[in-house]
Amino acid sequence: MAQAVAWHRQVAAMVEAADRAGVAPDKLPGLRQRIQTQAGRLTQAATRSGSPLPALIPTPAEIAVAAAAFGDLSAEAVAQAVRTIETTLAAVDATLEGRAAEPGDLSSLAEAAAGASVETPGIPTQPAPEPAPDAPAGTTSAAVGGQARRSVGLRNAAIYGAYAVPVLAVQVFLFVLLDEADGLPAAAPLCLLVLPALAFLAGYLTIGALFPAPPGETVNRTPRLGVVVCLIPNLLLCVGFVTLLVRNFLG
């Protein structure tokens, strides 16, 4: 896993360096898409294994080192670097699928890194926290697994919440616009059932599209958390409705 992350960051740095140098513009969109998809798979693999989430974004120093792979920016050098990126991405995919594979020729990158005092290909990942001296065995892995689950939960909650906010806006608009005696009761099914259900469905599909699972695995969409997040606008709407009733009763 650590080697796959290192290869991934190397090619991500090479793509960023190519973009800054203005070379291979026709290849970069497809390579960026592959890198984005692969980053999602690496994050999911770390989550399933209870490992720390890997650092997949290359640093400026790594991007500067990666620029050496393009040599004099001639067509031949750029084509060779692009082939290296493609074969290395394929090697990372093979590693994630449990197949043996070799990356592209990263020797130029390694030589440049040696001169720049940047370690490659073993780009370090985020270290796992060490347990306390008296912590029982398994405490670290449990803590790391809990952290990974919390990260996935926060990510999914943000996605569901992004769709719940427009639902709340529509509900508030209808609450203010419609007549409280006739309009609000008629619009209640739309506000309380249809709109939250659409928000949940949109979040559910978005998570699957942005964070696809490897073959044989399922995407962790945390549906119960999604239901809770998407029902928060209902709670706020009910609070507003009760407040209005109390105001009318006391007024």
C-alpha positions as CSV (number, residue, x, y, z in Angstrom):
1,M,0.0,0.0,0.0
2,A,2.8,2.4,0.9
3,Q,4.5,1.7,-2.4
4,A,1.3,2.3,-4.4
5,V,0.8,5.6,-2.6
6,A,4.4,6.6,-3.4
7,W,4.0,5.8,-7.1
8,H,0.7,7.6,-7.2
9,R,2.2,10.8,-5.7
10,Q,5.1,10.6,-8.1
11,V,2.9,10.6,-11.2
12,A,0.6,13.2,-9.6
13,A,3.7,15.4,-9.2
14,M,4.7,14.7,-12.8
15,V,1.3,15.7,-14.1
16,E,1.4,18.9,-12.1
17,A,4.9,19.6,-13.4
18,A,3.8,19.0,-17.0
19,D,0.9,21.4,-16.5
20,R,3.3,24.1,-15.2
21,A,5.7,23.5,-18.1
22,G,2.9,23.6,-20.6
23,V,3.6,20.3,-22.2
24,A,1.3,17.4,-23.2
25,P,-1.9,19.5,-22.9
26,D,-3.9,16.9,-24.8
27,K,-3.0,14.2,-22.3
28,L,-3.3,16.0,-19.1
29,P,-7.2,16.0,-18.7
30,G,-7.3,12.2,-19.1
31,L,-4.4,11.7,-16.7
32,R,-5.9,14.0,-14.1
33,Q,-9.1,12.0,-14.3
34,R,-7.2,8.7,-13.7
35,I,-5.3,10.2,-10.8
36,Q,-8.5,11.5,-9.2
37,T,-10.2,8.1,-9.5
38,Q,-7.2,6.3,-8.2
39,A,-6.9,8.7,-5.3
40,G,-10.4,7.7,-4.3
41,R,-9.6,4.0,-4.5
42,L,-6.4,4.5,-2.4
43,T,-8.4,6.3,0.3
44,Q,-11.0,3.6,0.3
45,A,-8.4,0.9,0.6
46,A,-6.8,2.6,3.6
47,T,-10.2,3.0,5.2
48,R,-11.0,-0.7,4.8
49,S,-7.7,-1.8,6.2
50,G,-7.8,0.6,9.2
51,S,-4.7,2.4,8.0
52,P,-4.1,6.2,8.2
53,L,-5.5,8.1,5.3
54,P,-2.6,8.5,2.8
55,A,-1.3,11.9,1.8
56,L,-1.9,11.9,-1.9
57,I,-1.2,15.5,-2.9
58,P,2.4,16.1,-3.9
59,T,4.4,18.8,-2.2
60,P,6.0,21.7,-4.2
61,A,9.4,20.1,-3.7
62,E,8.1,16.8,-5.2
63,I,6.7,18.7,-8.2
64,A,10.0,20.5,-8.7
65,V,11.8,17.1,-8.6
66,A,9.2,15.6,-11.0
67,A,10.0,18.3,-13.6
68,A,13.3,16.6,-14.2
69,A,11.5,13.6,-15.8
70,F,10.7,15.8,-18.8
71,G,14.3,16.5,-19.5
72,D,14.8,19.2,-22.2
73,L,11.0,19.3,-22.9
74,S,11.6,17.8,-26.3
75,A,8.8,15.8,-27.9
76,E,10.7,12.6,-27.2
77,A,11.3,13.4,-23.6
78,V,7.7,14.4,-23.0
79,A,6.3,11.3,-24.7
80,Q,8.6,9.1,-22.6
81,A,7.4,10.8,-19.4
82,V,3.8,10.4,-20.4
83,R,4.4,6.7,-21.0
84,T,6.0,6.5,-17.5
85,I,2.9,8.2,-16.0
86,E,0.5,5.8,-17.7
87,T,2.4,2.6,-16.9
88,T,2.9,3.7,-13.3
89,L,-0.8,4.5,-12.9
90,A,-1.5,1.0,-14.3
91,A,0.9,-0.5,-11.7
92,V,-0.9,1.2,-8.9
93,D,-4.2,-0.1,-10.2
94,A,-2.8,-3.6,-10.4
95,T,-1.5,-3.3,-6.8
96,L,-4.9,-2.2,-5.6
97,E,-6.4,-5.3,-7.3
98,G,-3.8,-7.6,-5.8
99,R,-1.9,-8.2,-9.1
100,A,1.8,-8.0,-9.4
101,A,2.9,-5.2,-11.6
102,E,5.9,-2.9,-12.3
103,P,5.8,0.8,-12.5
104,G,7.1,2.9,-15.4
105,D,10.8,3.9,-15.5
106,L,11.2,6.4,-12.7
107,S,14.9,6.4,-12.7
108,S,15.2,10.0,-13.9
109,L,12.9,11.0,-11.1
110,A,15.0,9.0,-8.6
111,E,18.2,10.6,-9.8
112,A,16.7,14.1,-9.6
113,A,15.4,13.4,-6.1
114,A,18.9,12.3,-5.0
115,G,20.3,15.6,-6.0
116,A,17.4,17.5,-4.4
117,S,17.5,15.4,-1.1
118,V,13.9,14.3,-1.6
119,E,13.3,10.7,-0.9
120,T,11.8,8.7,-3.9
121,P,10.3,6.4,-4.8
122,G,9.5,5.9,-1.1
123,I,7.5,9.1,-0.5
124,P,6.4,8.9,3.1
125,T,2.8,8.6,4.0
126,Q,1.2,9.9,7.2
127,P,2.5,8.0,10.1
128,A,0.2,5.9,12.3
129,P,-0.1,7.2,15.9
130,E,1.9,5.2,18.4
131,P,0.0,3.8,21.4
132,A,0.8,4.8,24.9
133,P,3.4,2.6,26.7
134,D,0.8,0.8,28.7
135,A,-1.8,0.6,25.9
136,P,-3.0,-3.0,25.2
137,A,-2.4,-4.6,21.8
138,G,-4.7,-3.6,19.1
139,T,-5.4,-0.1,20.6
140,T,-3.6,1.7,17.7
141,S,-5.4,-0.2,14.9
142,A,-8.7,0.4,16.6
143,A,-8.0,4.1,17.0
144,V,-6.9,4.4,13.4
145,G,-10.0,2.5,12.2
146,G,-12.2,4.8,14.2
147,Q,-10.5,7.8,12.8
148,A,-11.0,6.5,9.2
149,R,-14.7,5.9,9.9
150,R,-15.1,9.4,11.3
151,S,-13.4,10.8,8.2
152,V,-15.8,8.9,5.9
153,G,-18.7,10.0,8.1
154,L,-17.7,13.7,8.0
155,R,-17.2,13.5,4.2
156,N,-20.6,11.9,3.6
157,A,-22.3,14.3,6.1
158,A,-20.9,17.2,4.1
159,I,-22.3,15.8,0.9
160,Y,-25.7,15.1,2.3
161,G,-25.7,18.5,4.0
162,A,-24.9,20.2,0.7
163,Y,-28.2,18.9,-0.7
164,A,-30.1,19.5,2.6
165,V,-29.3,23.2,2.6
166,P,-31.3,23.9,-0.7
167,V,-34.2,21.9,0.8
168,L,-34.2,24.2,3.9
169,A,-34.1,27.2,1.6
170,V,-37.2,26.0,-0.3
171,Q,-39.0,25.1,2.8
172,V,-38.4,28.6,4.3
173,F,-39.5,30.2,1.1
174,L,-42.8,28.2,1.1
175,F,-43.3,28.8,4.8
176,V,-43.1,32.5,4.3
177,L,-45.0,32.6,1.0
178,L,-47.9,30.3,1.6
179,D,-51.0,31.0,3.6
180,E,-50.8,29.3,7.0
181,A,-54.4,28.1,6.9
182,D,-54.6,26.5,3.4
183,G,-51.3,26.7,1.6
184,L,-49.0,25.3,4.3
185,P,-51.0,22.1,5.0
186,A,-51.2,21.4,1.2
187,A,-47.5,21.8,0.8
188,A,-46.6,19.8,3.8
189,P,-46.1,16.4,2.0
190,L,-43.7,18.2,-0.5
191,C,-41.8,19.9,2.2
192,L,-41.6,17.1,4.7
193,L,-41.3,14.0,2.5
194,V,-40.5,14.7,-1.1
195,L,-37.7,17.3,-0.8
196,P,-35.8,15.5,2.0
197,A,-36.1,12.2,0.0
198,L,-34.7,13.9,-3.1
199,A,-31.8,15.4,-1.1
200,F,-31.0,12.0,0.4
201,L,-31.1,10.3,-3.1
202,A,-28.9,13.0,-4.6
203,G,-26.3,12.6,-1.8
204,Y,-26.4,8.9,-2.0
205,L,-25.7,8.9,-5.8
206,T,-23.1,11.6,-5.5
207,I,-21.1,9.6,-2.9
208,G,-21.1,6.6,-5.2
209,A,-20.0,8.7,-8.2
210,L,-17.2,10.6,-6.5
211,F,-15.9,7.7,-4.4
212,P,-16.3,4.5,-6.4
213,A,-15.5,1.2,-4.7
214,P,-13.0,-1.3,-6.1
215,P,-14.4,-4.4,-7.8
216,G,-16.1,-6.7,-5.3
217,E,-16.5,-3.9,-2.7
218,T,-19.4,-1.6,-1.8
219,V,-19.3,2.2,-1.3
220,N,-19.7,3.3,2.3
221,R,-22.5,5.8,1.9
222,T,-23.5,5.8,5.6
223,P,-27.3,5.9,4.7
224,R,-28.5,6.3,8.3
225,L,-26.3,9.4,8.8
226,G,-27.7,10.7,5.4
227,V,-31.3,10.3,6.6
228,V,-30.6,12.2,9.8
229,V,-28.8,15.0,7.9
230,C,-31.6,15.3,5.3
231,L,-34.3,15.4,8.0
232,I,-32.7,18.4,9.8
233,P,-34.6,20.9,7.6
234,N,-37.8,19.2,8.7
235,L,-36.9,19.7,12.3
236,L,-36.1,23.4,11.7
237,L,-39.4,23.8,9.7
238,C,-41.4,22.2,12.5
239,V,-39.8,24.5,15.1
240,G,-40.7,27.5,12.9
241,F,-44.3,26.2,12.5
242,V,-44.7,25.7,16.3
243,T,-43.3,29.1,16.9
244,L,-45.8,30.6,14.6
245,L,-48.7,28.8,16.3
246,V,-47.5,29.9,19.7
247,R,-47.2,33.5,18.5
248,N,-50.7,33.4,17.0
249,F,-52.1,31.9,20.2
250,L,-50.5,34.4,22.5
251,G,-51.0,37.3,20.1
